[in-house]
């Protein structure tokens, strides 16, 4: 139930984001979700893409530093309290959220929050047991 995320180290300079996204587009790889964090010199670009197995060697071949990280996705309706229930469930089981970002899925018709936690496997179990939808990788791709 875990989803492979690309974690890309990029220099914080004009054109680097364009270079990464154009490489993916040229290979027909769709970006499903994106997050960026930065400092004055570099950034970490986190992407969920339609084909991570092809994206990694493509980016590495262009001299871009990239790694795969497992994350989970929680699907929810856009109503007050839906996300609060998910994070309360994790907190009650001692699972910490390291980072997260969200996107809307046209195919699923709901919001999805991508989470990297202190224990992704345990998070999937406790969320599922609480009736909270954990989205499959193939549903996002």
N, C-alpha and C positions, 0 to 999 in steps of 0.2 A: 504494500500500500504506500510505500514511499516513492517520492518523485525525485528524479535527478535534476538538480539545479546546476547551471554553469556559474562558477564564481570566477570572474575575469579581473585581473589586475590591469588597470589602465592608467597611463600617465594623465595628469590633469592638464591637458593642453588641447587647443583647438584642433578638431578633426579626428581625434582618437575614437570618439563615440560613433562618428560617421563611418570610420573604417571598419569597426566591428560589425555594425548593423548592415553595412553594404556587403561584407563578406557573407554573412548569413543569408541575406536576401538573394544574392547572386547564386547561392546553392539551393535556393527554394526552401530554406528553413525558416519557419514562421516563429516569431516571438509571441509567446502567449502571456507572459508576465515579465515585468522588469522593475528593478530597484537599483538605486545607485547611492553610495555613500562616498564622501570624499574628504580629503585634507587639501592643503594648498598645493601639494605635489603629486598626489596619486588618488585613485579611487578604486572601489570594489564595485563592479557591475554584476548584479545577480540576475540571471535570466532563466526562465522556463521556456524551452523551445520545443518545436514539434519533433525534432530528431537530434537528441543530445549525442548519440553515438557517432553521427557524422559531423556534428558541430565541433567537437573537441579536436580531432585531428586537423580539420580545416583551419581553425584558429591557431593551433600550435604551428602549423605549416607556415603561417604568416608571421610567426615570431611573437605571438600574443600568449601571455601566461594565463592558463585556464586550468581549473580543476572541477571535478564533479563533487557535489555535496548532496546528501539525501535530506529532503524536507518532506513535510506532510502538508496536505491541503484539507481544510475544513470548509465544507459547503454549507451555506445558510441562506435563508430568506432574509431580505432586507427589512427587518423589523427590530424595534428596540429590544435589547436584551439577548438577542441571539448570540452575539459574540461574547457577551459577558458570561453566558452559561458555559460556553466552551472553555474560556480561560479560568473560570471558577473551578470547573471540573479538573483541569490540569493542576491548579494550585492545591486543591484538596488532596491530590495524590502526590504532592511533592515534586511535580514536574515543572521545571523552569522554562520559560520562553526566552531563548537567546536573541532572536530577532524575528521579524515578520514583515510581510507586505501583502497587499490585497489586489485583486483584480475581479472583473465581472466576466462571467462566462456566458456568451450568447447561447452556446450549445446546451449548457445545463440550466440556463435561465435563473441563475442566482449568483450571489457574491461568493467568492472563495478567498480565504485567507491562508497564505502559505506560511508555515511555521517551521523554524528550526528550534528544537527543544533539547533539554538536557538528556532526554531518553525518548527518541522518536517511536521506537517499538512499543514502549509502555504507553505513550501518548495515544497511539492508534487504538490500543486495547481499551483504555479507560474512556476515551471519547465514544467509541463504538458501543461500549456497554451502557453508556449514558444516553444512547439514542441520538448522538450527534454524528452527522454524516462526515465520513472521511472519504474524500474524493480520490478515485483511482487515477494513476498516471495516464492510462489510455483515454480517460474521459476528458483530460485536458489537452492532450496532443491532437 
